[in-house]
């Protein structure tokens, strides 16, 4: 199971960014009065929790990590991990 997950992470090229459209109803008579906001996030590859991309980089709860090919012995790969997983 761990080997399959690691192979899947190595084979993908980039960390996918997911989007949710948030619609706000303003109860206005104007046409197309709904505001649409796109919420972008990563999903942690270890615990499957959301990592928000909206706050500044210092305030985020995780991010992308690049493992070089000297560490993996195959090729470099990128993963998204929460800061709590490093402790």
Sine and cosine of phi, psi and omega as CSV:
sin_phi,cos_phi,sin_psi,cos_psi,sin_omega,cos_omega
0.00,0.00,-0.72,0.70,-0.01,-1.00
-0.93,0.38,-0.64,0.77,-0.01,-1.00
-0.91,0.42,-0.62,0.78,0.04,-1.00
-0.91,0.41,-0.67,0.74,0.01,-1.00
-0.91,0.41,-0.65,0.76,0.02,-1.00
-0.91,0.42,-0.66,0.75,0.05,-1.00
-0.90,0.44,-0.61,0.80,0.03,-1.00
-0.91,0.42,-0.63,0.77,0.02,-1.00
-0.93,0.37,-0.61,0.79,-0.01,-1.00
-0.94,0.34,-0.58,0.81,-0.06,-1.00
-0.96,0.27,-0.44,0.90,-0.01,-1.00
-0.98,0.20,0.52,-0.85,-0.09,-1.00
-0.99,0.11,-0.72,0.69,-0.05,-1.00
-0.75,-0.67,0.27,-0.96,0.08,-1.00
-0.99,0.16,0.83,-0.55,-0.04,-1.00
-0.94,0.33,0.61,-0.79,0.09,-1.00
-0.96,-0.27,0.83,-0.56,-0.01,-1.00
-0.99,-0.15,0.47,-0.88,-0.03,-1.00
-0.76,-0.65,0.62,-0.78,0.16,-0.99
-0.83,-0.56,0.74,-0.67,0.07,-1.00
-1.00,-0.01,0.84,-0.54,0.03,-1.00
-0.96,-0.29,0.88,-0.48,-0.02,-1.00
-0.97,-0.24,0.69,-0.73,0.02,-1.00
-0.91,-0.42,0.77,-0.64,0.03,-1.00
-1.00,-0.09,0.84,-0.54,-0.05,-1.00
-0.99,-0.17,-0.05,1.00,-0.02,-1.00
0.81,0.59,0.71,0.71,-0.02,-1.00
-0.95,-0.32,0.37,-0.93,0.04,-1.00
-1.00,0.07,-0.08,1.00,-0.01,-1.00
-0.97,0.23,0.67,-0.75,0.03,-1.00
-0.92,0.40,0.54,-0.84,0.01,-1.00
0.81,0.59,0.73,0.68,-0.04,-1.00
-1.00,0.09,-0.09,1.00,-0.01,-1.00
-0.97,0.23,0.76,-0.66,0.04,-1.00
-1.00,-0.08,0.70,-0.71,0.00,-1.00
-0.92,-0.40,0.81,-0.59,0.03,-1.00
-0.87,-0.48,0.74,-0.67,0.02,-1.00
-0.99,-0.10,0.81,-0.59,0.01,-1.00
-0.97,-0.26,0.89,-0.45,-0.05,-1.00
-0.97,-0.24,0.61,-0.79,0.00,-1.00
-0.39,-0.92,0.37,-0.93,0.19,-0.98
-0.99,-0.15,0.23,-0.97,0.17,-0.99
-0.88,-0.47,0.78,-0.62,-0.02,-1.00
-0.89,0.45,0.76,-0.65,-0.02,-1.00
-0.96,0.27,-0.28,0.96,-0.03,-1.00
-1.00,-0.06,-0.75,0.67,-0.10,-0.99
-0.91,-0.42,-0.04,1.00,0.04,-1.00
0.88,0.47,0.50,0.86,0.11,-0.99
-1.00,-0.07,0.37,-0.93,0.01,-1.00
-0.98,0.22,0.66,-0.76,0.11,-0.99
-0.90,-0.43,0.96,-0.29,-0.07,-1.00
-0.94,0.35,0.65,-0.76,0.05,-1.00
-0.98,-0.21,-0.01,1.00,-0.06,-1.00
-0.95,0.30,-0.71,0.71,-0.02,-1.00
-0.95,0.33,0.14,-0.99,0.04,-1.00
-0.90,0.43,0.31,-0.95,-0.10,-1.00
-0.87,0.49,-0.56,0.83,-0.01,-1.00
-0.95,0.31,-0.41,0.91,-0.08,-1.00
-0.99,-0.12,-0.04,1.00,-0.03,-1.00
-0.95,0.31,0.37,-0.93,0.02,-1.00
-0.99,-0.11,0.22,0.97,0.03,-1.00
0.09,-1.00,-0.14,-0.99,0.01,-1.00
0.00,-1.00,-0.24,-0.97,-0.01,-1.00
-1.00,-0.04,0.59,-0.81,0.05,-1.00
-0.78,-0.63,0.67,-0.75,0.03,-1.00
-0.93,-0.36,0.82,-0.57,0.07,-1.00
-0.98,-0.17,0.85,-0.53,-0.05,-1.00
-0.96,0.27,0.28,-0.96,-0.03,-1.00
-0.94,0.35,-0.34,0.94,0.07,-1.00
-0.93,0.36,-0.42,0.91,0.02,-1.00
-1.00,0.04,-0.61,0.80,-0.08,-1.00
-1.00,-0.03,-0.29,0.96,-0.01,-1.00
0.92,0.38,0.05,1.00,0.05,-1.00
-0.89,-0.46,-0.97,0.24,0.08,-1.00
-0.42,-0.91,0.30,-0.95,-0.03,-1.00
-0.95,0.32,0.53,-0.85,0.08,-1.00
-0.60,-0.80,0.39,-0.92,-0.03,-1.00
-0.92,-0.40,0.61,-0.79,0.01,-1.00
-0.64,-0.77,0.33,-0.94,0.06,-1.00
-0.94,-0.35,0.80,-0.60,-0.08,-1.00
-0.68,-0.73,0.59,-0.80,0.07,-1.00
-0.98,0.19,0.41,-0.91,-0.04,-1.00
-0.91,0.42,-0.46,0.89,-0.03,-1.00
-0.92,0.39,-0.39,0.92,-0.04,-1.00
-0.97,0.25,-0.27,0.96,-0.01,-1.00
-0.99,0.12,-0.25,0.97,-0.06,-1.00
-0.98,0.17,0.00,0.00,0.00,0.00
